Amino acid sequence: MTASMGRDHDRIELGVLTFAQDRGAVPGARRWVMDRLANSDGQMLTADAMDNVELCAGEVIANAVVHGGDGKITVTLYVLGTPAVRVEVRDTGSQEGCTPVRRDVPLTATNGRGLGIVGALASRWGRHIEPATGHTVVWFEVDGPPDPPGAR
């Protein structure tokens, strides 16, 4: 696994993690997201919001490992100025070239709930396929508490 840091416009990049497409890497990648957030300045998220980030990150990372073609997975973590955090997960794209979709599945289903969980817990989420590379990007954002009145 490799990691880096940087800055881009109104968001601060807390790091980039790249790892081989391996189911065993999912817990470590999820832990990396949470460790980066815990060690960032500001602690802008509540404990509930941190739990939402952890659950959503686990789902999106696992989906990339299971459905993401053959290659590397990249997780990029940002702090947004709103305040919020954004997690982007990029994979090499499915063999079908399909954009991931949220499915309605029965309560007894053993899979297929990932994007439903993300949709329920994240403040915003989305997905797209990068035209130049065919790579799939799934992202989500979780908001922190609003600024107190008069803070801006």
MIMI-311157 format. One line per field, with one value per residue (C-alpha): residue number from 1; x, y, z. Coordinates in steps of 0.02 Angstrom, whole numbers. Example, Ala and Ser with C-alpha at 12.3 -4.5 7.8 and 13.67 -1.06 7.14 Angstrom:
BEGIN
resi: [1, 2]
px: [615, 684]
py: [-225, -53]
pz: [390, 357]
% end
This chain:
BEGIN
resi: [1, 2, 3, 4, 5, 6, 7, 8, 9, 10, 11, 12, 13, 14, 15, 16, 17, 18, 19, 20, 21, 22, 23, 24, 25, 26, 27, 28, 29, 30, 31, 32, 33, 34, 35, 36, 37, 38, 39, 40, 41, 42, 43, 44, 45, 46, 47, 48, 49, 50, 51, 52, 53, 54, 55, 56, 57, 58, 59, 60, 61, 62, 63, 64, 65, 66, 67, 68, 69, 70, 71, 72, 73, 74, 75, 76, 77, 78, 79, 80, 81, 82, 83, 84, 85, 86, 87, 88, 89, 90, 91, 92, 93, 94, 95, 96, 97, 98, 99, 100, 101, 102, 103, 104, 105, 106, 107, 108, 109, 110, 111, 112, 113, 114, 115, 116, 117, 118, 119, 120, 121, 122, 123, 124, 125, 126, 127, 128, 129, 130, 131, 132, 133, 134, 135, 136, 137, 138, 139, 140, 141, 142, 143, 144, 145, 146, 147, 148, 149, 150, 151, 152]
px: [0, 60, -4, 20, -48, -90, -212, -342, -450, -584, -540, -390, -326, -286, -208, -213, -200, -170, -181, -196, -370, -381, -527, -404, -356, -530, -515, -344, -405, -557, -444, -328, -475, -523, -344, -316, -476, -435, -262, -322, -335, -504, -602, -752, -860, -969, -948, -1105, -1037, -872, -969, -1059, -893, -825, -977, -987, -800, -808, -953, -878, -704, -775, -880, -725, -631, -773, -835, -690, -602, -423, -299, -265, -392, -361, -444, -431, -486, -530, -588, -709, -733, -918, -863, -876, -767, -764, -702, -671, -638, -569, -550, -502, -684, -796, -784, -962, -916, -1069, -1088, -1127, -1311, -1409, -1521, -1678, -1648, -1752, -1708, -1650, -1521, -1340, -1269, -1322, -1351, -1189, -1247, -1413, -1315, -1210, -1368, -1446, -1293, -1198, -1249, -1215, -1145, -1119, -1027, -961, -847, -697, -710, -523, -480, -641, -604, -752, -759, -883, -881, -977, -978, -1026, -1061, -996, -1103, -1151, -1051, -1124, -1218, -1099, -948, -921]
py: [0, 175, 341, 526, 698, 859, 1006, 1046, 1206, 1207, 1034, 970, 800, 698, 558, 432, 245, 123, -64, -226, -290, -416, -450, -461, -279, -209, -198, -115, 12, 54, 71, 186, 303, 310, 333, 477, 561, 533, 609, 760, 934, 994, 836, 909, 753, 687, 507, 459, 540, 449, 285, 329, 362, 195, 96, 184, 168, -18, -43, 59, -16, -193, -160, -101, -258, -374, -287, -178, -275, -332, -207, -80, 10, 191, 275, 465, 555, 740, 866, 990, 1168, 1146, 1050, 876, 732, 652, 477, 428, 248, 216, 46, -14, -37, -186, -299, -251, -66, -29, 110, 40, 55, 51, -102, -146, -314, -420, -414, -594, -559, -592, -460, -312, -189, -88, 65, 63, 79, 219, 307, 296, 353, 475, 657, 639, 505, 471, 368, 383, 301, 404, 415, 417, 265, 168, 173, 175, 307, 294, 436, 489, 636, 645, 816, 878, 983, 1154, 1306, 1397, 1558, 1702, 1588, 1647]
pz: [0, -41, 27, -12, 36, -58, -80, -215, -219, -81, -19, 75, 26, 181, 81, -59, -29, -170, -143, -241, -276, -135, -17, 127, 100, 137, 328, 315, 187, 294, 447, 346, 310, 493, 554, 432, 492, 675, 651, 551, 626, 682, 725, 632, 634, 773, 831, 734, 575, 597, 611, 449, 362, 422, 364, 195, 165, 202, 81, -63, -44, -36, -192, -285, -236, -285, -443, -498, -634, -613, -545, -411, -301, -251, -103, -89, 68, 74, 203, 126, 187, 225, 344, 274, 221, 50, 10, -172, -220, -394, -475, -648, -699, -716, -866, -910, -912, -805, -679, -506, -459, -299, -296, -200, -122, -3, 182, 172, 33, 81, -38, -145, -3, -14, -108, -14, 148, 73, 12, 185, 285, 174, 151, -36, -149, -332, -460, -636, -760, -815, -1005, -1037, -932, -905, -718, -601, -464, -321, -195, -41, 77, 260, 334, 499, 615, 547, 598, 748, 708, 671, 642, 465]
% end
